[in-house]
Amino acid sequence: MPGSHERDLGHAGRHVYQVHHRGGHDVNVHDSGEVAWKALNHIDPERDIQLTLGPVDQLEHASRLPNFGSKMGIDATRKWPTEGFTRAWPDEIVMDPEVKKKVDNLWTSLGLKPPGN
C-alpha cells in the first residue's frame, strides 16, 4: 500500500492487530464493536485487503499444510490524497438526539436493550 503502510505480511501472526491513530480521529480500541464498525466501513476490499501465502505458526490448525498457509492484512486507515484517494473522506453520520430517543424507545418496546446501554 502506498505511503506509510507495510505490505509484507511475512511475520504477521494469526491474531495480530495494529491500530493507528491518523488524522485526529479517534477509535476507542477498548470497544471491539466500534473497532469492527470503523474497520469494516473504512475499507475498499480490492485496495485494502491483501492475502499472502507463506510460513505460519506450527500451531495454526487451519493452514493447508503444516507450517505453511495464508495470512490476511487489512488497511482500515483513513486514506489520504498521497495514497491516491482524491475525494473527500466522508464525515461520520451521527443520529439526531430526537431520532435516537425514538429508536431507543422502539428497542425497549420490543423488550431489547438499546445498543451501548
C-alpha positions as CSV (number, residue, x, y, z in Angstrom):
1,M,0.0,0.0,0.0
2,P,1.4,3.4,-0.8
3,G,2.6,5.8,1.8
4,S,3.4,4.6,5.3
5,H,1.7,1.2,5.0
6,E,3.8,-2.0,5.1
7,R,2.6,-4.8,2.7
8,D,5.0,-7.5,3.8
9,L,2.9,-9.9,5.9
10,G,5.8,-12.4,6.3
11,H,5.9,-12.1,10.0
12,A,2.3,-11.4,10.8
13,G,0.7,-13.9,13.2
14,R,-2.8,-15.2,13.2
15,H,-4.1,-12.7,15.7
16,V,-2.1,-9.5,15.3
17,Y,-3.9,-6.2,15.5
18,Q,-2.2,-2.9,14.9
19,V,-4.3,0.2,15.4
20,H,-3.1,3.6,14.1
21,H,-4.4,7.0,15.0
22,R,-4.2,9.2,11.9
23,G,-5.7,12.5,11.1
24,G,-7.1,13.3,14.5
25,H,-9.9,10.8,14.5
26,D,-10.1,8.5,17.5
27,V,-11.3,4.9,17.7
28,N,-11.9,3.5,21.2
29,V,-9.7,0.5,21.0
30,H,-11.3,-0.9,24.1
31,D,-14.7,-1.1,22.3
32,S,-14.4,-4.1,19.9
33,G,-17.8,-3.2,18.3
34,E,-16.5,0.3,17.5
35,V,-13.2,-1.0,16.2
36,A,-15.0,-3.5,14.0
37,W,-17.5,-0.9,12.8
38,K,-14.8,1.6,11.9
39,A,-12.5,-1.1,10.2
40,L,-15.3,-2.6,8.1
41,N,-16.5,0.8,7.0
42,H,-13.1,2.2,6.1
43,I,-12.1,-0.4,3.5
44,D,-12.3,-1.0,-0.2
45,P,-11.7,-4.7,-0.4
46,E,-9.7,-4.6,-3.7
47,R,-7.4,-1.8,-2.4
48,D,-7.2,-2.5,1.3
49,I,-7.1,-6.3,1.8
50,Q,-4.0,-8.3,0.9
51,L,-3.8,-12.1,1.0
52,T,-0.4,-13.9,1.0
53,L,0.9,-17.4,1.3
54,G,3.9,-18.3,3.5
55,P,5.1,-19.7,6.7
56,V,2.7,-19.9,9.7
57,D,3.0,-20.9,13.3
58,Q,3.1,-24.7,13.7
59,L,0.1,-24.5,16.0
60,E,-2.0,-23.0,13.1
61,H,-4.6,-25.7,12.7
62,A,-6.4,-24.1,9.8
63,S,-3.4,-23.9,7.4
64,R,-3.4,-26.0,4.3
65,L,-0.1,-27.7,5.2
66,P,1.9,-27.9,8.4
67,N,3.8,-24.6,8.9
68,F,2.5,-23.2,5.6
69,G,-0.6,-21.3,5.0
70,S,-2.2,-17.9,4.2
71,K,-2.4,-14.6,6.0
72,M,-4.6,-11.6,5.5
73,G,-3.7,-7.9,6.1
74,I,-6.4,-5.2,6.2
75,D,-5.6,-1.5,5.9
76,A,-8.6,0.2,7.6
77,T,-7.0,3.6,8.0
78,R,-8.4,6.9,6.6
79,K,-7.0,7.3,3.1
80,W,-5.0,10.4,2.1
81,P,-4.5,12.1,-1.3
82,T,-0.9,10.9,-1.3
83,E,-2.3,7.3,-1.3
84,G,-4.4,8.0,-4.4
85,F,-7.6,8.8,-2.5
86,T,-8.7,12.1,-4.1
87,R,-12.3,12.6,-2.9
88,A,-13.2,14.0,0.5
89,W,-13.3,11.5,3.3
90,P,-16.9,11.4,4.5
91,D,-17.9,12.7,7.9
92,E,-19.3,10.2,10.4
93,I,-23.1,10.1,10.4
94,V,-24.4,11.0,13.9
95,M,-28.1,10.3,14.7
96,D,-30.2,13.3,15.7
97,P,-30.9,13.0,19.5
98,E,-34.7,13.0,18.9
99,V,-34.4,10.2,16.4
100,K,-32.0,8.3,18.8
101,K,-34.6,8.6,21.6
102,K,-37.4,7.2,19.3
103,V,-35.2,4.3,18.2
104,D,-34.1,3.6,21.8
105,N,-37.8,3.5,22.8
106,L,-38.5,1.1,20.0
107,W,-35.8,-1.2,21.2
108,T,-37.3,-1.1,24.7
109,S,-40.8,-1.7,23.5
110,L,-39.5,-4.8,21.8
111,G,-38.0,-6.0,25.1
112,L,-34.5,-5.4,23.9
113,K,-31.7,-3.4,25.5
114,P,-30.6,-0.4,23.3
115,P,-27.1,-0.8,22.0
116,G,-24.5,0.9,24.1
117,N,-26.6,0.8,27.3
